[in-house]
């Protein structure tokens, strides 16, 4: 930890004693005295802290709770860094989307072969624009809202799905409940999933869903991989049901070498780097330090997670 961060930590901690360590044995020796944990702490050891009141994790996803269900009912607050880097995730989604719609992977392959393959103006049905397309964003949290703002600037008609469809969302023209997912897909050319990993999101995107989409159809996943049946995704891309897709997440990571997804020319894959950038650690530290100041002054914390729902 740099001197500036350490100074801020000591200042915000007020009367609390601060322990900075990566030695789990040292942590366990004083487990009874630990009230607050900040950072990349091993999840399996949280149950060893009987007086824990708040855990500020680094990163966003809290799907690890599914592996330690006993922690859902433990009386500690859980916060993440979801409002610290939603912009870069939205930027990455736009890179995937524009890459697929504008044929960038094909251009890269041609460049590697010194092949100038120009698309004729009379035979350009492999290139698309965002303007005029209907884009369905599933999951209107901070990332989904940031994506909507970018898409509106490109001239898209943006619709969304969220748990509470009565809640207004900036830059989203229409909002629907999750129960209408397949019906809403019929009016969407482009679908973007921002869903977390929960038991309710498992394989929402499958053969039936892809067949429902308006053609030409494109699918993108910037949320979590369990929402997609990857065999069905491969089938939809190889048969033309989907014209193209882009994913930053997979069911199992790393994606297995034997996955049929690797061989698809109309699929753009990035290795779960949507939230990664040069200052991400500093951003997470800033969120943690800001929350520590709120905690020690008895104010509501940023990014509180509802453990029972998984986000």
KEKE-3310 file (N, C-alpha, C; in steps of 0.2 Angstrom, whole numbers, plus 5000, padded with zeros to 4 digits):
npx = (5004:5003:5010:5001:4989:4989:4990:4977:4969:4973:4968:4954:4951:4950:4948:4950:4960:4972:4976:4987:4990:4995:4995:4986:4986:4990:4979:4969:4973:4969:4956:4944:4943:4941:4932:4930:4933:4943:4946:4955:4950:4951:4937:4933:4937:4929:4919:4926:4927:4920:4914:4913:4907:4906:4911:4921:4923:4935:4932:4917:4908:4898:4896:4902:4896:4887:4895:4897:4885:4882:4886:4877:4867:4874:4877:4883:4887:4889:4899:4903:4912:4904:4900:4912:4919:4910:4909:4920:4917:4906:4912:4919:4910:4904:4915:4916:4903:4904:4915:4910:4898:4904:4913:4927:4935:4936:4943:4955:4960:4962:4972:4983:4986:4990:4980:4969:4954:4941:4924:4911:4900:4888:4887:4886:4881:4886:4890:4886:4876:4873:4863:4846:4844:4836:4840:4841:4843:4848:4846:4847:4857:4871:4880:4872:4865:4875:4879:4867:4867:4878:4873:4862:4868:4873:4862:4853:4837:4833:4829:4824:4826:4821:4821:4811:4801:4794:4803:4811:4823:4837:4839:4833:4821:4810:4804:4804:4797:4806:4800:4794:4804:4807:4796:4799:4811:4808:4807:4820:4835:4848:4855:4860:4867:4868:4868:4870:4877:4866:4854:4842:4846:4851:4855:4846:4848:4846:4842:4829:4827:4836:4831:4819:4823:4824:4828:4842:4851:4860:4870:4876:4887:4891:4890:4888:4894:4885:4872:4871:4867:4880:4882:4870:4872:4883:4877:4867:4875:4882:4872:4866:4856:4859:4868:4880:4890:4897:4907:4912:4913:4912:4904:4913:4929:4946:4940:4937:4949:4943:4931:4917:4915:4927:4930:4922:4919:4911:4910:4916:4928:4933:4944:4937:4939:4933:4931:4943:4957:4970:4970:4963:4965:4968:4956:4947:4953:4950:4936:4934:4941:4933:4921:4925:4926:4913:4907:4914:4908:4895:4886:4876:4882:4891:4886:4880:4877:4863:4863:4855:4850:4860:4866)
npy = (4994:5011:5026:5037:5031:5023:5033:5039:5028:5026:5038:5038:5026:5030:5027:5014:4999:4995:4982:4976:4964:4949:4937:4923:4916:4925:4933:4924:4923:4934:4934:4935:4949:4956:4967:4973:4970:4974:4972:4960:4947:4930:4920:4909:4910:4919:4915:4912:4923:4928:4940:4949:4963:4970:4967:4973:4970:4968:4971:4966:4955:4944:4930:4920:4918:4908:4897:4897:4896:4897:4909:4919:4921:4926:4939:4951:4966:4967:4974:4979:4984:4990:5002:5008:5005:5004:5012:5008:4994:4996:5003:4993:4983:4991:4991:4977:4976:4985:4980:4967:4971:4979:4971:4969:4958:4950:4959:4960:4947:4947:4958:4951:4943:4951:4955:4964:4966:4973:4978:4978:4991:4987:4975:4974:4968:4962:4971:4983:4996:5005:5014:5016:5003:4991:4989:4977:4978:4968:4968:4982:4988:4998:4996:4992:5004:5013:5008:5010:5024:5026:5019:5026:5038:5033:5032:5022:5013:5010:4997:4989:4976:4973:4969:4977:4984:4996:5006:5020:5022:5030:5035:5024:5018:5009:4998:4982:4967:4953:4941:4943:4941:4932:4937:4950:4949:4947:4959:4964:4968:4967:4960:4963:4956:4959:4952:4946:4931:4920:4908:4911:4916:4906:4899:4907:4911:4903:4890:4893:4906:4913:4910:4917:4931:4946:4947:4954:4946:4949:4945:4948:4946:4953:4951:4937:4921:4910:4912:4909:4896:4888:4878:4880:4893:4892:4884:4892:4902:4895:4891:4902:4908:4917:4932:4937:4938:4943:4939:4941:4934:4917:4901:4892:4897:4897:4897:4881:4872:4863:4869:4872:4885:4892:4890:4898:4910:4921:4925:4935:4934:4939:4938:4939:4953:4964:4973:4977:4988:5001:5008:5000:4994:5005:5012:5003:5003:5017:5016:5007:5015:5026:5021:5016:5028:5032:5022:5023:5035:5032:5032:5027:5014:5013:5004:4992:4975:4964:4950:4938:4939:4939:4950)
npz = (5000:4996:5002:5003:5002:5014:5024:5022:5025:5039:5044:5041:5048:5061:5078:5077:5077:5065:5054:5042:5031:5023:5028:5033:5044:5054:5054:5059:5072:5078:5076:5084:5087:5075:5066:5054:5037:5024:5006:4996:5003:5008:5005:5011:5024:5030:5038:5050:5057:5070:5075:5064:5056:5044:5027:5015:4999:4986:4968:4959:4957:4967:4966:4973:4985:4983:4984:4998:5006:5019:5023:5019:5028:5039:5050:5044:5035:5017:5004:4988:4973:4964:4959:4955:4943:4932:4920:4912:4910:4902:4891:4886:4882:4872:4863:4860:4854:4843:4836:4832:4824:4814:4808:4812:4818:4806:4798:4805:4804:4790:4789:4795:4785:4775:4766:4757:4758:4752:4755:4744:4739:4734:4739:4754:4765:4776:4785:4798:4806:4821:4823:4823:4826:4837:4854:4867:4883:4897:4913:4922:4930:4937:4926:4915:4914:4910:4898:4891:4890:4881:4870:4866:4862:4850:4842:4844:4848:4863:4874:4890:4902:4919:4936:4943:4934:4934:4939:4934:4921:4915:4898:4893:4883:4885:4898:4904:4913:4919:4916:4903:4894:4883:4874:4872:4866:4853:4847:4847:4839:4844:4858:4875:4888:4905:4917:4934:4941:4947:4954:4947:4935:4927:4911:4904:4891:4877:4864:4861:4865:4857:4844:4845:4843:4834:4817:4807:4820:4835:4849:4865:4879:4894:4907:4917:4914:4917:4912:4899:4888:4882:4872:4864:4860:4852:4842:4837:4831:4822:4813:4808:4815:4824:4819:4823:4838:4854:4868:4885:4895:4902:4905:4912:4917:4914:4897:4890:4880:4871:4868:4857:4854:4851:4838:4830:4818:4818:4831:4844:4857:4873:4887:4900:4904:4905:4916:4918:4920:4919:4931:4940:4953:4961:4960:4967:4979:4983:4983:4994:5004:5005:5009:5021:5028:5028:5036:5049:5052:5054:5043:5028:5018:5002:4988:4994:4995:4993:5001:5000:4988:4979:4973)
capx = (5000:5007:5010:4995:4983:4990:4988:4970:4967:4973:4964:4947:4950:4949:4950:4951:4967:4973:4980:4988:4993:4992:4996:4980:4987:4990:4972:4965:4975:4965:4949:4938:4944:4940:4925:4929:4938:4943:4951:4954:4951:4949:4930:4932:4939:4925:4915:4931:4927:4913:4912:4913:4901:4906:4916:4921:4927:4937:4928:4910:4904:4897:4893:4906:4891:4884:4899:4897:4879:4881:4888:4871:4864:4879:4875:4888:4886:4894:4899:4907:4915:4900:4900:4919:4921:4905:4911:4925:4914:4902:4916:4922:4904:4904:4921:4913:4897:4906:4919:4906:4894:4909:4918:4934:4939:4938:4948:4961:4963:4965:4978:4988:4988:4991:4974:4965:4947:4936:4917:4908:4894:4882:4887:4889:4876:4890:4892:4879:4876:4869:4858:4840:4843:4833:4844:4838:4848:4845:4850:4849:4861:4875:4883:4867:4863:4880:4878:4861:4869:4882:4869:4858:4872:4874:4855:4849:4831:4835:4824:4827:4823:4824:4816:4806:4800:4791:4808:4813:4830:4839:4841:4830:4814:4804:4807:4799:4799:4810:4795:4792:4810:4806:4792:4803:4817:4805:4808:4827:4840:4854:4853:4866:4866:4872:4865:4874:4876:4861:4850:4837:4849:4854:4853:4841:4849:4846:4840:4822:4828:4840:4826:4814:4826:4823:4834:4848:4851:4867:4870:4883:4887:4896:4888:4891:4893:4880:4866:4871:4869:4885:4880:4865:4875:4887:4872:4864:4880:4884:4867:4864:4850:4862:4872:4886:4890:4903:4906:4918:4912:4910:4902:4919:4934:4946:4936:4941:4951:4939:4924:4916:4915:4933:4931:4917:4922:4906:4910:4922:4929:4938:4945:4934:4943:4928:4931:4950:4960:4977:4969:4957:4967:4967:4948:4944:4955:4946:4929:4935:4942:4927:4916:4927:4924:4906:4906:4916:4904:4889:4882:4875:4888:4890:4887:4878:4874:4858:4866:4851:4848:4866:4868)
capy = (5000:5017:5030:5041:5026:5021:5039:5039:5022:5027:5044:5035:5021:5033:5023:5006:4997:4993:4976:4975:4958:4943:4930:4921:4914:4931:4935:4920:4923:4939:4933:4938:4956:4959:4969:4976:4967:4977:4970:4953:4942:4923:4920:4903:4911:4924:4912:4911:4929:4928:4947:4953:4967:4973:4965:4977:4966:4971:4968:4967:4949:4940:4923:4916:4917:4902:4892:4897:4898:4899:4917:4923:4922:4929:4946:4956:4969:4965:4979:4978:4990:4990:5009:5011:5004:5003:5015:5004:4989:4999:5004:4986:4981:4994:4988:4970:4977:4988:4975:4962:4974:4982:4966:4970:4952:4948:4964:4958:4941:4949:4961:4947:4940:4956:4954:4970:4963:4978:4976:4982:4995:4984:4968:4975:4965:4960:4977:4986:5002:5004:5019:5013:4996:4990:4985:4975:4977:4964:4970:4989:4991:5004:4994:4993:5011:5016:5005:5013:5030:5025:5017:5032:5042:5030:5032:5016:5012:5006:4994:4985:4972:4974:4966:4981:4988:5003:5010:5023:5021:5035:5033:5018:5020:5005:4993:4976:4962:4947:4936:4944:4941:4929:4941:4956:4947:4947:4966:4967:4965:4967:4959:4963:4953:4962:4949:4943:4924:4918:4903:4913:4918:4900:4897:4911:4912:4896:4890:4896:4913:4915:4909:4923:4937:4949:4947:4950:4946:4949:4944:4950:4945:4956:4949:4931:4915:4905:4914:4907:4889:4889:4874:4883:4899:4889:4881:4898:4906:4891:4890:4908:4911:4923:4934:4938:4938:4944:4937:4943:4929:4910:4897:4890:4901:4899:4893:4875:4872:4859:4872:4874:4893:4895:4889:4902:4916:4926:4926:4938:4932:4942:4934:4942:4959:4970:4978:4978:4994:5002:5010:4997:4993:5012:5013:4999:5006:5023:5014:5005:5020:5031:5017:5016:5034:5032:5017:5026:5041:5029:5033:5022:5012:5013:4997:4987:4969:4960:4943:4933:4939:4938:4956)
capz = (5000:4995:5008:5003:5004:5021:5027:5022:5029:5046:5045:5041:5053:5068:5084:5075:5076:5058:5053:5035:5031:5018:5032:5036:5051:5058:5054:5063:5079:5081:5073:5088:5087:5069:5065:5047:5032:5017:5001:4993:5008:5006:5007:5015:5031:5033:5044:5056:5061:5074:5076:5058:5055:5037:5023:5008:4994:4979:4962:4959:4957:4973:4965:4978:4990:4981:4987:5005:5008:5027:5024:5017:5034:5044:5051:5042:5028:5011:4999:4982:4970:4958:4956:4954:4936:4927:4914:4908:4908:4897:4886:4884:4879:4865:4859:4857:4849:4837:4833:4828:4819:4809:4805:4814:4818:4799:4796:4808:4800:4783:4790:4796:4779:4770:4762:4756:4756:4752:4754:4739:4741:4732:4743:4760:4770:4782:4789:4801:4810:4827:4823:4820:4829:4844:4858:4873:4889:4902:4919:4922:4936:4935:4920:4910:4913:4907:4891:4888:4888:4875:4864:4864:4858:4843:4839:4845:4852:4869:4879:4895:4907:4926:4941:4945:4928:4936:4940:4928:4919:4910:4891:4891:4881:4888:4902:4904:4918:4916:4914:4896:4891:4876:4870:4871:4861:4846:4844:4848:4835:4848:4865:4879:4895:4911:4923:4938:4942:4952:4951:4942:4928:4923:4904:4901:4884:4874:4857:4860:4865:4851:4839:4846:4842:4827:4812:4809:4827:4838:4856:4869:4886:4898:4914:4920:4909:4918:4909:4892:4886:4877:4866:4860:4857:4846:4837:4834:4827:4816:4809:4806:4819:4826:4814:4827:4845:4858:4875:4889:4901:4900:4911:4915:4915:4907:4892:4888:4873:4867:4867:4850:4853:4848:4830:4827:4815:4820:4838:4847:4864:4877:4893:4906:4905:4904:4921:4920:4916:4922:4938:4943:4960:4964:4960:4972:4986:4984:4986:5001:5009:5005:5013:5028:5031:5030:5041:5055:5054:5054:5037:5024:5014:4995:4985:4998:4992:4996:5000:4998:4980:4975:4969)
cpx = (5004:5006:5003:4989:4983:4988:4980:4967:4967:4969:4956:4945:4948:4952:4951:4958:4967:4978:4981:4992:4990:4993:4990:4980:4987:4983:4968:4967:4972:4958:4943:4938:4942:4933:4924:4935:4938:4948:4949:4955:4948:4942:4929:4933:4934:4921:4920:4931:4921:4910:4912:4906:4901:4912:4916:4926:4929:4933:4921:4906:4904:4894:4897:4901:4888:4888:4900:4891:4878:4882:4882:4868:4868:4877:4880:4886:4891:4893:4904:4909:4911:4900:4907:4921:4916:4906:4915:4922:4909:4906:4918:4916:4903:4909:4919:4908:4900:4911:4915:4902:4898:4914:4925:4938:4941:4944:4955:4964:4966:4971:4984:4990:4989:4986:4969:4958:4942:4929:4914:4902:4888:4882:4890:4884:4879:4892:4886:4881:4872:4863:4852:4839:4839:4837:4841:4844:4845:4849:4852:4851:4866:4879:4878:4865:4868:4880:4873:4863:4873:4878:4865:4862:4873:4867:4851:4842:4833:4829:4827:4823:4826:4819:4810:4805:4797:4797:4811:4821:4832:4841:4838:4823:4808:4807:4801:4802:4803:4806:4793:4799:4810:4802:4796:4808:4814:4806:4815:4831:4847:4852:4860:4864:4871:4871:4871:4873:4872:4858:4845:4840:4851:4851:4847:4841:4850:4843:4833:4823:4831:4835:4821:4817:4824:4829:4836:4849:4858:4866:4877:4882:4892:4895:4891:4889:4887:4873:4865:4872:4874:4884:4875:4867:4879:4883:4869:4868:4882:4879:4864:4858:4853:4867:4879:4885:4897:4902:4913:4918:4910:4908:4908:4925:4941:4942:4940:4943:4947:4932:4923:4916:4921:4933:4926:4919:4917:4905:4916:4922:4934:4938:4943:4939:4939:4929:4939:4953:4966:4976:4964:4959:4966:4960:4945:4946:4951:4939:4929:4936:4936:4922:4918:4925:4917:4904:4908:4912:4896:4884:4881:4881:4886:4890:4885:4875:4869:4861:4862:4849:4854:4869:4866)
cpy = (5006:5021:5035:5037:5024:5027:5040:5034:5024:5033:5042:5030:5024:5029:5016:5005:4993:4987:4975:4969:4953:4937:4928:4919:4919:4934:4931:4920:4929:4939:4936:4945:4959:4960:4971:4972:4971:4974:4963:4948:4935:4922:4914:4904:4917:4921:4911:4918:4930:4935:4952:4956:4970:4970:4969:4973:4970:4967:4969:4960:4946:4933:4918:4914:4910:4896:4891:4900:4900:4906:4921:4925:4925:4936:4951:4959:4967:4971:4977:4984:4991:4997:5012:5010:5002:5006:5011:4997:4990:5000:4998:4983:4984:4992:4981:4972:4980:4984:4970:4966:4977:4977:4967:4964:4950:4953:4962:4952:4943:4953:4957:4943:4945:4956:4960:4968:4968:4976:4981:4985:4992:4977:4969:4973:4962:4965:4981:4992:5001:5008:5015:5005:4996:4986:4984:4974:4974:4965:4977:4991:4997:5002:4995:5000:5015:5014:5009:5020:5031:5024:5022:5037:5040:5030:5026:5017:5007:5003:4990:4981:4972:4971:4970:4986:4995:5008:5013:5022:5026:5032:5026:5019:5016:5000:4988:4971:4956:4942:4937:4944:4938:4933:4947:4955:4948:4954:4969:4964:4964:4965:4959:4961:4956:4958:4946:4935:4923:4912:4904:4914:4912:4899:4900:4911:4906:4896:4894:4903:4916:4915:4915:4930:4940:4949:4953:4951:4945:4948:4945:4949:4948:4955:4943:4926:4911:4906:4912:4899:4889:4884:4877:4889:4897:4887:4887:4902:4902:4890:4896:4911:4917:4925:4934:4938:4940:4943:4939:4938:4922:4906:4894:4894:4898:4894:4887:4875:4868:4862:4873:4881:4895:4895:4894:4909:4922:4927:4929:4937:4936:4938:4937:4948:4965:4975:4979:4984:4996:5005:5007:4996:5000:5014:5009:5001:5012:5021:5012:5010:5025:5027:5017:5022:5035:5027:5020:5032:5039:5031:5027:5021:5012:5005:4991:4981:4966:4952:4938:4933:4938:4944:4962)
cpz = (5000:5001:5009:5005:5012:5026:5028:5026:5037:5048:5046:5046:5060:5074:5083:5075:5069:5057:5045:5034:5025:5022:5035:5043:5056:5059:5059:5070:5082:5079:5077:5088:5081:5067:5057:5043:5026:5012:4999:4999:5006:5009:5012:5022:5034:5039:5050:5060:5064:5075:5070:5057:5047:5033:5016:5004:4989:4974:4963:4960:4964:4972:4970:4984:4989:4984:4994:5007:5015:5028:5023:5023:5040:5044:5049:5035:5023:5006:4994:4979:4964:4955:4955:4947:4931:4920:4910:4906:4902:4890:4882:4880:4872:4861:4856:4852:4843:4833:4829:4822:4813:4806:4807:4815:4811:4796:4799:4805:4793:4784:4791:4790:4773:4764:4762:4753:4757:4751:4749:4741:4739:4736:4750:4766:4776:4787:4792:4805:4816:4826:4819:4823:4836:4848:4865:4878:4895:4908:4919:4928:4933:4928:4914:4909:4909:4899:4887:4885:4882:4869:4861:4860:4851:4839:4839:4849:4857:4873:4884:4899:4914:4930:4943:4938:4928:4937:4934:4927:4914:4904:4889:4889:4884:4892:4904:4910:4915:4913:4906:4892:4884:4871:4868:4866:4854:4843:4844:4842:4839:4855:4869:4886:4900:4917:4927:4938:4948:4949:4947:4935:4924:4917:4902:4893:4881:4867:4856:4860:4859:4844:4839:4843:4835:4823:4808:4817:4830:4846:4859:4876:4890:4906:4917:4915:4910:4914:4902:4892:4880:4871:4861:4857:4851:4840:4833:4830:4821:4811:4806:4810:4822:4821:4817:4834:4848:4865:4879:4895:4898:4906:4915:4913:4918:4902:4890:4881:4868:4865:4860:4849:4850:4841:4827:4824:4817:4827:4841:4854:4867:4883:4899:4908:4905:4910:4923:4916:4921:4929:4942:4951:4964:4965:4966:4979:4987:4986:4993:5006:5010:5010:5020:5032:5033:5035:5048:5057:5054:5049:5033:5019:5006:4993:4989:4994:4996:4995:4998:4991:4976:4971:4973)
residu = (UNK:UNK:UNK:UNK:UNK:UNK:UNK:UNK:UNK:UNK:UNK:UNK:UNK:UNK:UNK:UNK:UNK:UNK:UNK:UNK:UNK:UNK:UNK:UNK:UNK:UNK:UNK:UNK:UNK:UNK:UNK:UNK:UNK:UNK:UNK:UNK:UNK:UNK:UNK:UNK:UNK:UNK:UNK:UNK:UNK:UNK:UNK:UNK:UNK:UNK:UNK:UNK:UNK:UNK:UNK:UNK:UNK:UNK:UNK:UNK:UNK:UNK:UNK:UNK:UNK:UNK:UNK:UNK:UNK:UNK:UNK:UNK:UNK:UNK:UNK:UNK:UNK:UNK:UNK:UNK:UNK:UNK:UNK:UNK:UNK:UNK:UNK:UNK:UNK:UNK:UNK:UNK:UNK:UNK:UNK:UNK:UNK:UNK:UNK:UNK:UNK:UNK:UNK:UNK:UNK:UNK:UNK:UNK:UNK:UNK:UNK:UNK:UNK:UNK:UNK:UNK:UNK:UNK:UNK:UNK:UNK:UNK:UNK:UNK:UNK:UNK:UNK:UNK:UNK:UNK:UNK:UNK:UNK:UNK:UNK:UNK:UNK:UNK:UNK:UNK:UNK:UNK:UNK:UNK:UNK:UNK:UNK:UNK:UNK:UNK:UNK:UNK:UNK:UNK:UNK:UNK:UNK:UNK:UNK:UNK:UNK:UNK:UNK:UNK:UNK:UNK:UNK:UNK:UNK:UNK:UNK:UNK:UNK:UNK:UNK:UNK:UNK:UNK:UNK:UNK:UNK:UNK:UNK:UNK:UNK:UNK:UNK:UNK:UNK:UNK:UNK:UNK:UNK:UNK:UNK:UNK:UNK:UNK:UNK:UNK:UNK:UNK:UNK:UNK:UNK:UNK:UNK:UNK:UNK:UNK:UNK:UNK:UNK:UNK:UNK:UNK:UNK:UNK:UNK:UNK:UNK:UNK:UNK:UNK:UNK:UNK:UNK:UNK:UNK:UNK:UNK:UNK:UNK:UNK:UNK:UNK:UNK:UNK:UNK:UNK:UNK:UNK:UNK:UNK:UNK:UNK:UNK:UNK:UNK:UNK:UNK:UNK:UNK:UNK:UNK:UNK:UNK:UNK:UNK:UNK:UNK:UNK:UNK:UNK:UNK:UNK:UNK:UNK:UNK:UNK:UNK:UNK:UNK:UNK:UNK:UNK:UNK:UNK:UNK:UNK:UNK:UNK:UNK:UNK:UNK:UNK:UNK:UNK:UNK:UNK:UNK:UNK:UNK:UNK:UNK:UNK:UNK:UNK:UNK:UNK:UNK:UNK:UNK:UNK:UNK:UNK:UNK:UNK:UNK:UNK:UNK)
# end
